[in-house]
Amino acid sequence: MNTSLSWIKAYVPELDVTPQEYMDAMTLSGSKVEGYEKLDQDLEKIIIGQIKKIEKHPDADKLVICQVDVGAGEDIQIVTGAPNVKEGQKVPVVLDGGRVAGGHDGKKTPGGIKIKKGKLRGVASEGMMCSIEELGSSREMYPEAPEEGIYIFGEDAPVGESAVRALGLDDVVFEYEITSNRVDCFGVLGLAREAAATFDRKFQPPVVPETGNSENAADYIKVTVEDTELCPRYCARVVKNIKIAPSPEWMQRRLASQGIRPINNIVDITNYVMEEYGQPMHAYDLDTIAGKEIVVRRASEGEKFVTLDGQERTMDESVLMICDGEKAVGIAGIMGGENSMITDSVQTMLFEAACFDGTNIRLSSKKIGLRTDASGKFEKGLDPNNALDAINRACQLIEELGAGEVVGGVVDVYGKVKEGRRIPFDAQKVNRLLGTQISKETMIGYFKKIDLDYDEEKDEVLVPSWRQDLECLADMAEEVARFYGYDNIPTTLPNGEATTGKLSFKLRVEEVAKNVAEYCGFSQGMSYSFESPKVFDRLLIPKDSSLRTTVVISNPLGEDFSIMRTISLNGMLTSLSTNYNRRNKNVRLYELGNIYLPGQVPLTELPEERMQFTLGMYGEGDFYTMKGVVEEFFAKAGLTGKEIYDPDSQKPFLHPGRQANILYQGKVLGYLGELHPQVADNYSIKDRVYVAVIDMPEIVKLANFDRKYEGIARFPAVTRDISMVMKKNILVGEVEKIFDAKGGKYLESYELFDIYEGAQIKSGCKSVAYSLTFRAKDKTLEEADYAPAMEKILKELEALGIELRK
């Protein structure tokens, strides 16, 4: 939302502040100002001059010498190449030492361009005459400006006065960030009301008298609203004997400050009132309305309609249409139709000001792929009581500008009238909420500044319908706070009763995952949940894989963001690839993010969302480094049993001989391994990449944070080393299963400390060495205590084909 300071001052005449003061105060009072632009920022010493005499340049065919009256009885000489100069014209003149915003090409120069006296082809020139582009604007905002050449003022322009002021460029345009709940501030009047309250000045909205001749609009048009839920109010007025002409300069300048191109008096009036009241309006050529009837109804399924921009659009039954007795003439709240548009030959015009359901307008706008200034306002949820005021204001402007003859009366279809609300008021409670000592009278004074009445007898604040954001006492406390000044509210301690908050069990498990990953040197990453269908090919996932059954986004940003991910690796590998190609040598990343698994396609219910703990790394470290991180996480999450690594995981995106599923109590909790070389190449990574993915919902089911303290062991441990020779296809996990099963009650722990393959070991075999620790809690162990367990272990190893190394 943008407004010019001059437009605000039209309704707050006593407002006298600098742009910075306005920006700071309005932001503190709740109307956040993002910034401002001074239209005359780089314009200096530019006045209105009158060309008295023109002579040809003696040495240049395309240059002329002008004697220009710049006021106060002073004439200066200017050499120009402008093709449209004539004697008697009044033009903008930059005096010696002045500054313009940019060149004739319309491009602004930072800091502007300084103009100095000089000579052009040997003839003195003491200034410069300007085009509208050199003044920092364009023909789009000043349609009367010539296509080429200098700007020409009207005959009544006062010579010697500021050209910048005459063009309305001595103004400041403010940009606001208005929250969606403050619908009243999407119009200049709403912001002017806020400015008046903020600076304690009088708010003077336009006075709209009764307009219209002795006729009745109901004799010209009939209105039927079939769906009052989607259209709670529809106002229509009629104007005849239309006279299409340019709108006055003051209106053009105000519209231009909003970034709206002036077109003609009728179009400009509708745009002006939309910006002033925040109420979109539309005008139809009444002679094109069949049966002189307006019907507001839902569209038929597949109905076609050509909008004002010449595009044919397809509707469905959820889209609200404005129709006449035979056909559709507009899409409600979005855009009118080509078949009823206002042309220069219009004689009688139908004015529409309505209120439509904001949610429906937003959804309809998305469905048909058309968003306009009008739909942007309607979708916020406008106040239906504003529609009649706006259409009456438009008719007032039509009469004042001589644009037509307004027919008396209005056709107003208004079902359930929207009333204001009453909010019980308690000043003491407001002070307790804010930690202040503001008197009740002061609070009520704040309310009256913004047109909120007070019922003293019932101790209630009367809120008008256009303040949709005020619903309870806490909202009234906010109104008090913003006008009292947030910076004036003292720091106080909160009071009341509360219970100590804590993280849910799920979040505690996720916190453990983060802590373990960061302790092990991993940095957190975050990637999009939506991605491209091409991801599956990059990961070598088969065509018939269930992973390719995805949730398809109906309005994607593009093909690369068109599905919800069913596997979390793409985001991780993309991040690793970015780091690798920026020459970061050792990178470790982790992510906690959801995958989305649909029950069936097309969707009949929401997909299952499963949090995945994804780890990825390259550089220092290997498969066993990643395995160690996984085991550390399992231990910290309280999975006290023994996890098993099954090499038969068959993940196509992992190296065939360096991958494994992670099993715990017979359930697959995830997988880890080295990335397949072809997949690494697909992501432009020329190094070994190791990944691990753990399914967090399964971890949450198994996690346990109960801890039992055990004292320091009082008796010594006995350690026995065992070195074995076994075939390469025997996994150490199978050996550890034997230790767990046959180790007996005194086996405290075991540790793999050596794996060797070489010339001293027979072909096809490897040497594996473990250290086994035995300990008793109540005595010092003797050999007879642990020897039976060692014998059982050796016997089981022998049955597996494992030999002791001698």
FIGUKE-622132 format. One line per 10 residues: number of its first residue (from 0); for each residue x, y, z of C-alpha. Coordinates in steps of 0.2 Angstrom, whole numbers, padded with zeros to 4 digits. Layout:
N
NUM) X/Y/Z  ... .
***
This chain:
806
0) 0000/0000/0000  0007/0017/-0005  0001/0035/-0001  0007/0052/-0005  0009/0064/0009  -0001/0077/0000  -0016/0066/-0001  -0015/0062/0018  -0014/0081/0021  -0030/0083/0011 .
10) -0039/0075/0025  -0027/0080/0039  -0024/0099/0035  -0015/0103/0051  -0002/0089/0048  0015/0097/0047  0029/0084/0049  0045/0079/0040  0045/0063/0030  0056/0054/0043 .
20) 0045/0060/0058  0030/0054/0049  0038/0037/0045  0044/0034/0063  0028/0040/0072  0016/0030/0060  0027/0014/0062  0027/0016/0081  0008/0018/0081  0005/0002/0071 .
30) 0005/0007/0053  0022/0001/0048  0030/0012/0035  0043/0002/0025  0051/0018/0018  0048/0033/0007  0053/0042/-0009  0054/0061/-0011  0048/0064/-0029  0059/0079/-0030 .
40) 0074/0071/-0022  0086/0076/-0036  0077/0091/-0043  0084/0109/-0039  0081/0126/-0046  0068/0121/-0059  0055/0135/-0063  0042/0139/-0075  0049/0149/-0090  0041/0157/-0105 .
50) 0049/0156/-0122  0049/0174/-0129  0060/0172/-0145  0067/0158/-0155  0082/0159/-0167  0091/0147/-0178  0108/0141/-0172  0122/0148/-0184  0132/0132/-0184  0119/0118/-0181 .
60) 0104/0113/-0191  0095/0104/-0176  0098/0117/-0163  0089/0133/-0159  0093/0148/-0148  0079/0153/-0136  0076/0169/-0126  0067/0163/-0110  0058/0174/-0097  0061/0166/-0080 .
70) 0052/0179/-0070  0056/0194/-0060  0060/0203/-0076  0075/0192/-0080  0078/0183/-0097  0091/0170/-0100  0097/0162/-0116  0095/0143/-0118  0101/0132/-0133  0091/0117/-0136 .
80) 0088/0103/-0149  0070/0100/-0143  0059/0098/-0159  0043/0105/-0151  0048/0122/-0145  0037/0137/-0150  0037/0156/-0145  0025/0159/-0131  0026/0142/-0123  0028/0140/-0105 .
90) 0041/0126/-0100  0051/0119/-0086  0068/0127/-0085  0083/0122/-0075  0093/0137/-0070  0112/0137/-0068  0118/0126/-0054  0101/0117/-0054  0099/0098/-0055  0088/0086/-0065 .
100) 0084/0068/-0060  0090/0059/-0076  0092/0060/-0095  0079/0061/-0109  0079/0041/-0110  0070/0041/-0093  0083/0033/-0083  0087/0041/-0067  0104/0045/-0062  0109/0043/-0043 .
110) 0111/0060/-0036  0104/0068/-0052  0113/0078/-0065  0119/0095/-0062  0116/0109/-0075  0129/0123/-0078  0131/0137/-0089  0141/0133/-0105  0142/0134/-0124  0134/0123/-0137 .
120) 0143/0124/-0154  0150/0141/-0149  0134/0149/-0142  0131/0152/-0124  0117/0143/-0115  0112/0148/-0097  0101/0133/-0092  0091/0119/-0099  0072/0116/-0104  0066/0099/-0098 .
130) 0056/0084/-0104  0045/0075/-0091  0058/0060/-0091  0072/0072/-0086  0061/0077/-0071  0061/0059/-0065  0043/0054/-0072  0036/0047/-0088  0022/0050/-0101  0013/0035/-0093 .
140) 0010/0046/-0077  0009/0062/-0087  -0001/0057/-0103  -0002/0076/-0109  0018/0076/-0111  0024/0075/-0129  0032/0059/-0135  0048/0068/-0139  0053/0085/-0133  0051/0096/-0118 .
150) 0035/0097/-0107  0023/0111/-0111  0013/0119/-0097  -0004/0127/-0099  -0007/0145/-0102  -0012/0149/-0084  0005/0143/-0077  0013/0157/-0067  0031/0161/-0074  0045/0161/-0062 .
160) 0035/0149/-0050  0042/0131/-0045  0039/0119/-0060  0041/0105/-0048  0027/0111/-0037  0016/0114/-0053  0019/0096/-0058  0015/0089/-0041  0032/0083/-0039  0035/0092/-0022 .
170) 0028/0077/-0014  0033/0061/-0004  0026/0044/-0007  0026/0032/0008  0026/0013/0007  0017/0004/0020  0016/-0014/0026  -0002/-0016/0031  -0007/-0032/0040  -0022/-0042/0033 .
180) -0033/-0039/0048  -0032/-0020/0046  -0044/-0019/0030  -0048/-0001/0034  -0030/0004/0031  -0030/-0002/0013  -0038/0015/0008  -0030/0033/0010  -0045/0038/0022  -0040/0024/0034 .
190) -0022/0029/0034  -0027/0047/0036  -0037/0043/0051  -0022/0034/0058  -0011/0049/0055  -0023/0061/0063  -0024/0050/0079  -0005/0048/0079  -0001/0066/0078  -0016/0072/0087 .
200) -0023/0082/0073  -0041/0084/0067  -0047/0071/0054  -0058/0079/0040  -0065/0066/0028  -0073/0072/0012  -0091/0077/0014  -0102/0068/0002  -0119/0077/-0002  -0134/0068/-0009 .
210) -0132/0067/-0028  -0143/0063/-0043  -0158/0070/-0052  -0177/0067/-0049  -0177/0050/-0058  -0175/0033/-0049  -0161/0021/-0053  -0173/0006/-0050  -0182/0011/-0066  -0165/0009/-0076 .
220) -0159/-0007/-0068  -0164/-0022/-0058  -0152/-0032/-0047  -0154/-0050/-0041  -0142/-0059/-0029  -0144/-0078/-0030  -0130/-0082/-0018  -0130/-0069/-0003  -0116/-0079/0006  -0104/-0075/-0008 .
230) -0111/-0057/-0011  -0118/-0050/0005  -0121/-0033/-0003  -0123/-0026/-0021  -0125/-0007/-0024  -0129/0000/-0041  -0131/0018/-0047  -0134/0024/-0065  -0126/0039/-0074  -0132/0045/-0091 .
240) -0126/0058/-0104  -0108/0052/-0101  -0094/0065/-0106  -0078/0056/-0108  -0063/0067/-0105  -0046/0068/-0096  -0048/0069/-0077  -0042/0085/-0069  -0023/0087/-0065  -0025/0085/-0046 .
250) -0034/0068/-0048  -0021/0063/-0061  -0007/0068/-0049  -0014/0058/-0034  -0017/0043/-0045  0001/0044/-0052  0008/0045/-0034  0000/0028/-0031  0008/0021/-0047  -0009/0021/-0057 .
260) -0009/0028/-0075  -0022/0041/-0078  -0034/0036/-0092  -0050/0046/-0093  -0062/0054/-0080  -0073/0039/-0078  -0059/0026/-0076  -0049/0038/-0065  -0064/0041/-0054  -0066/0022/-0051 .
270) -0048/0020/-0047  -0048/0036/-0036  -0062/0030/-0025  -0054/0012/-0024  -0038/0020/-0017  -0047/0033/-0006  -0060/0021/0002  -0052/0005/-0001  -0068/-0001/-0010  -0065/-0008/-0028 .
280) -0079/-0002/-0041  -0083/-0006/-0058  -0092/0002/-0072  -0103/-0006/-0086  -0110/0001/-0102  -0128/0000/-0097  -0133/-0001/-0116  -0124/-0018/-0117  -0134/-0025/-0101  -0147/-0037/-0109 .
290) -0164/-0035/-0101  -0157/-0020/-0090  -0155/-0033/-0076  -0140/-0039/-0066  -0139/-0056/-0059  -0126/-0062/-0046  -0124/-0081/-0048  -0111/-0095/-0048  -0104/-0099/-0064  -0108/-0115/-0073 .
300) -0095/-0129/-0074  -0084/-0126/-0088  -0092/-0109/-0093  -0081/-0099/-0104  -0079/-0080/-0102  -0068/-0067/-0110  -0061/-0054/-0098  -0056/-0036/-0101  -0038/-0041/-0105  -0045/-0051/-0120 .
310) -0041/-0068/-0112  -0054/-0082/-0113  -0055/-0090/-0095  -0064/-0106/-0090  -0074/-0106/-0074  -0081/-0119/-0062  -0096/-0118/-0050  -0086/-0110/-0036  -0083/-0094/-0046  -0095/-0080/-0043 .
320) -0101/-0071/-0059  -0110/-0054/-0063  -0122/-0058/-0077  -0136/-0048/-0086  -0152/-0055/-0092  -0143/-0066/-0105  -0124/-0068/-0102  -0110/-0065/-0090  -0103/-0048/-0090  -0090/-0049/-0076 .
330) -0080/-0061/-0064  -0086/-0054/-0047  -0072/-0045/-0038  -0059/-0049/-0051  -0062/-0041/-0068  -0076/-0036/-0080  -0080/-0043/-0097  -0075/-0037/-0114  -0093/-0038/-0119  -0098/-0023/-0107 .
340) -0083/-0013/-0106  -0084/0006/-0106  -0079/0014/-0123  -0078/0032/-0129  -0095/0030/-0136  -0104/0026/-0120  -0120/0035/-0116  -0127/0028/-0100  -0116/0019/-0087  -0120/0007/-0073 .
350) -0109/0009/-0057  -0106/-0006/-0046  -0100/-0006/-0028  -0101/-0023/-0020  -0095/-0034/-0006  -0089/-0051/-0010  -0083/-0066/0001  -0064/-0063/0003  -0060/-0082/0004  -0070/-0086/-0012 .
360) -0062/-0071/-0022  -0044/-0078/-0017  -0048/-0095/-0022  -0057/-0090/-0038  -0042/-0079/-0042  -0030/-0093/-0041  -0041/-0105/-0051  -0043/-0094/-0066  -0025/-0087/-0065  -0030/-0069/-0063 .
370) -0026/-0057/-0049  -0030/-0039/-0050  -0029/-0024/-0038  -0048/-0026/-0035  -0046/-0045/-0030  -0031/-0040/-0019  -0043/-0029/-0009  -0058/-0040/-0009  -0049/-0055/-0003  -0045/-0046/0013 .
380) -0063/-0047/0018  -0071/-0029/0015  -0084/-0020/0026  -0101/-0021/0016  -0106/-0005/0025  -0092/0004/0015  -0099/0000/-0002  -0113/0013/-0002  -0102/0027/0004  -0090/0023/-0010 .
390) -0102/0023/-0024  -0110/0039/-0018  -0093/0047/-0017  -0090/0042/-0035  -0106/0049/-0041  -0101/0066/-0031  -0085/0066/-0041  -0094/0063/-0058  -0106/0078/-0054  -0091/0089/-0049 .
400) -0081/0085/-0064  -0095/0086/-0076  -0093/0068/-0082  -0111/0064/-0083  -0129/0066/-0076  -0131/0055/-0060  -0148/0047/-0059  -0156/0048/-0042  -0158/0034/-0030  -0148/0018/-0028 .
410) -0152/0000/-0030  -0145/-0008/-0014  -0147/-0027/-0011  -0141/-0030/0006  -0147/-0045/0016  -0141/-0047/0033  -0134/-0030/0039  -0117/-0031/0047  -0117/-0022/0063  -0103/-0015/0074 .
420) -0099/-0024/0090  -0099/-0019/0109  -0084/-0024/0119  -0085/-0023/0138  -0071/-0011/0145  -0061/-0013/0160  -0047/0000/0162  -0039/-0008/0177  -0038/-0024/0168  -0030/-0015/0153 .
430) -0017/-0007/0165  -0013/-0024/0172  -0011/-0032/0155  0001/-0017/0150  0010/-0014/0166  0004/0004/0166  -0005/0017/0176  -0015/0026/0162  -0032/0034/0167  -0048/0028/0160 .
440) -0052/0045/0153  -0035/0045/0143  -0039/0028/0136  -0057/0033/0130  -0048/0048/0122  -0037/0037/0112  -0053/0027/0106  -0062/0043/0101  -0047/0048/0090  -0050/0033/0079 .
450) -0069/0034/0079  -0073/0021/0093  -0087/0027/0103  -0090/0024/0122  -0106/0019/0131  -0103/0026/0149  -0119/0018/0156  -0114/0001/0151  -0095/0003/0151  -0093/-0003/0133 .
460) -0083/0002/0118  -0093/0003/0102  -0083/-0003/0088  -0089/0001/0070  -0090/-0013/0057  -0075/-0007/0048  -0064/-0011/0062  -0064/-0030/0060  -0049/-0033/0070  -0056/-0028/0087 .
470) -0065/-0042/0095  -0060/-0042/0114  -0052/-0033/0128  -0035/-0038/0123  -0037/-0029/0106  -0043/-0013/0115  -0027/-0015/0126  -0017/-0015/0110  -0026/0001/0104  -0021/0009/0121 .
480) -0003/0003/0120  0000/0010/0102  -0006/0027/0105  0001/0028/0123  0018/0023/0115  0026/0006/0116  0042/0015/0120  0033/0023/0136  0027/0006/0143  0039/0002/0158 .
490) 0047/-0015/0160  0038/-0026/0172  0038/-0044/0178  0024/-0055/0172  0012/-0061/0186  0000/-0076/0187  0000/-0094/0188  0009/-0105/0175  0016/-0123/0174  0033/-0126/0169 .
500) 0034/-0130/0151  0045/-0143/0143  0048/-0151/0126  0037/-0165/0120  0045/-0182/0120  0046/-0182/0101  0055/-0165/0101  0067/-0172/0115  0072/-0186/0103  0074/-0174/0089 .
510) 0085/-0163/0101  0096/-0178/0104  0098/-0181/0086  0104/-0163/0083  0116/-0163/0098  0124/-0179/0093  0126/-0173/0075  0133/-0157/0080  0145/-0165/0093  0151/-0176/0079 .
520) 0155/-0161/0068  0139/-0160/0057  0131/-0143/0053  0112/-0142/0051  0105/-0139/0033  0087/-0137/0027  0080/-0141/0010  0064/-0139/0001  0050/-0152/0004  0045/-0150/-0014 .
530) 0056/-0155/-0028  0057/-0162/-0046  0051/-0179/-0053  0068/-0180/-0061  0076/-0183/-0044  0071/-0201/-0045  0082/-0204/-0061  0096/-0195/-0053  0095/-0207/-0038  0094/-0222/-0050 .
540) 0077/-0227/-0042  0068/-0240/-0053  0053/-0235/-0063  0041/-0246/-0053  0047/-0241/-0036  0034/-0235/-0024  0045/-0220/-0020  0039/-0213/-0037  0021/-0212/-0031  0021/-0194/-0025 .
550) 0009/-0180/-0020  0008/-0168/-0035  0007/-0150/-0031  -0008/-0142/-0041  0000/-0125/-0043  0019/-0127/-0042  0032/-0114/-0044  0038/-0124/-0059  0042/-0142/-0064  0057/-0142/-0052 .
560) 0046/-0140/-0037  0031/-0150/-0043  0030/-0165/-0031  0032/-0168/-0012  0047/-0178/-0008  0046/-0196/-0004  0065/-0198/0000  0076/-0185/0009  0092/-0188/0000  0090/-0176/-0015 .
570) 0091/-0160/-0003  0106/-0167/0006  0116/-0172/-0010  0111/-0155/-0018  0119/-0146/-0003  0134/-0157/-0003  0136/-0154/-0021  0135/-0135/-0019  0149/-0136/-0005  0160/-0148/-0016 .
580) 0159/-0137/-0031  0164/-0122/-0020  0179/-0131/-0015  0175/-0135/0003  0186/-0150/0007  0178/-0158/0022  0159/-0156/0024  0147/-0164/0036  0128/-0160/0035  0113/-0166/0044 .
590) 0094/-0162/0041  0078/-0166/0051  0064/-0165/0038  0048/-0173/0033  0045/-0185/0018  0027/-0186/0012  0020/-0204/0008  0003/-0204/0000  -0009/-0218/0004  -0016/-0218/-0014 .
600) -0016/-0207/-0029  -0026/-0197/-0032  -0027/-0192/-0014  -0042/-0195/-0004  -0034/-0191/0012  -0018/-0181/0018  -0002/-0190/0015  0008/-0198/0029  0022/-0186/0035  0037/-0195/0042 .
610) 0052/-0185/0050  0069/-0192/0043  0086/-0189/0051  0097/-0187/0036  0116/-0187/0038  0129/-0184/0023  0147/-0181/0022  0163/-0182/0011  0181/-0179/0015  0188/-0185/0031 .
620) 0179/-0201/0037  0172/-0217/0030  0158/-0229/0031  0163/-0234/0049  0164/-0215/0054  0145/-0214/0049  0141/-0230/0058  0149/-0223/0073  0138/-0207/0073  0122/-0218/0071 .
630) 0127/-0229/0086  0131/-0214/0096  0113/-0207/0092  0105/-0224/0096  0114/-0224/0113  0109/-0207/0118  0091/-0210/0113  0091/-0224/0125  0090/-0239/0113  0100/-0250/0124 .
640) 0099/-0266/0114  0111/-0271/0100  0107/-0264/0082  0111/-0275/0068  0118/-0270/0050  0111/-0280/0036  0121/-0278/0020  0107/-0284/0009  0098/-0267/0009  0097/-0266/-0010 .
650) 0097/-0247/-0011  0100/-0243/-0029  0108/-0226/-0025  0121/-0234/-0013  0137/-0243/-0017  0132/-0262/-0019  0145/-0268/-0007  0146/-0254/0005  0128/-0251/0012  0117/-0259/0025 .
660) 0100/-0258/0033  0100/-0253/0051  0089/-0266/0061  0084/-0265/0079  0073/-0278/0087  0069/-0285/0070  0063/-0268/0063  0072/-0258/0049  0075/-0240/0057  0085/-0234/0042 .
670) 0100/-0236/0031  0118/-0230/0029  0132/-0233/0016  0143/-0225/0003  0134/-0216/-0012  0134/-0225/-0028  0148/-0218/-0040  0136/-0214/-0054  0124/-0205/-0042  0139/-0195/-0035 .
680) 0143/-0191/-0053  0125/-0186/-0056  0127/-0173/-0042  0144/-0167/-0049  0154/-0174/-0033  0170/-0182/-0037  0173/-0189/-0020  0167/-0203/-0009  0150/-0198/-0001  0143/-0207/0014 .
690) 0125/-0205/0020  0114/-0211/0033  0095/-0210/0034  0085/-0214/0050  0066/-0215/0052  0062/-0204/0067  0044/-0210/0071  0051/-0228/0074  0065/-0221/0085  0052/-0211/0095 .
700) 0043/-0227/0098  0059/-0236/0105  0068/-0221/0113  0069/-0221/0132  0077/-0208/0143  0075/-0217/0160  0093/-0219/0167  0098/-0230/0182  0114/-0225/0191  0127/-0239/0194 .
710) 0142/-0236/0205  0160/-0237/0200  0165/-0256/0199  0173/-0261/0215  0182/-0277/0208  0195/-0278/0194  0191/-0284/0176  0198/-0298/0167  0203/-0296/0149  0205/-0309/0136 .
720) 0210/-0306/0118  0205/-0317/0104  0212/-0317/0086  0203/-0326/0073  0204/-0331/0054  0188/-0331/0045  0181/-0330/0027  0179/-0313/0020  0160/-0315/0018  0158/-0318/0037 .
730) 0153/-0302/0045  0159/-0296/0062  0141/-0294/0067  0139/-0313/0066  0154/-0315/0078  0147/-0302/0090  0130/-0312/0090  0140/-0326/0097  0148/-0316/0111  0131/-0309/0116 .
740) 0123/-0327/0116  0137/-0337/0124  0147/-0324/0135  0138/-0328/0151  0133/-0316/0165  0151/-0310/0168  0154/-0303/0150  0154/-0284/0152  0160/-0278/0135  0170/-0283/0119 .
750) 0179/-0272/0107  0185/-0275/0089  0203/-0268/0088  0210/-0276/0073  0206/-0282/0055  0220/-0288/0044  0221/-0295/0026  0237/-0298/0018  0251/-0311/0013  0251/-0319/0030 .
760) 0233/-0324/0029  0227/-0337/0017  0218/-0332/0002  0199/-0327/0004  0201/-0324/0022  0204/-0310/0035  0211/-0309/0052  0199/-0301/0066  0204/-0298/0084  0193/-0294/0098 .
770) 0196/-0289/0116  0183/-0297/0128  0181/-0290/0146  0174/-0300/0160  0169/-0293/0177  0159/-0298/0193  0150/-0285/0204  0152/-0295/0220  0169/-0303/0219  0186/-0304/0210 .
780) 0184/-0317/0195  0195/-0332/0194  0198/-0342/0178  0185/-0355/0183  0172/-0341/0183  0174/-0336/0165  0183/-0351/0157  0166/-0360/0153  0160/-0345/0143  0176/-0344/0133 .
790) 0174/-0362/0129  0156/-0360/0123  0162/-0345/0112  0176/-0354/0104  0165/-0369/0101  0152/-0358/0092  0165/-0349/0082  0172/-0366/0076  0155/-0371/0071  0154/-0356/0060 .
800) 0170/-0361/0051  0181/-0348/0061  0199/-0353/0067  0209/-0346/0080  0224/-0338/0074  0241/-0346/0080 .
***
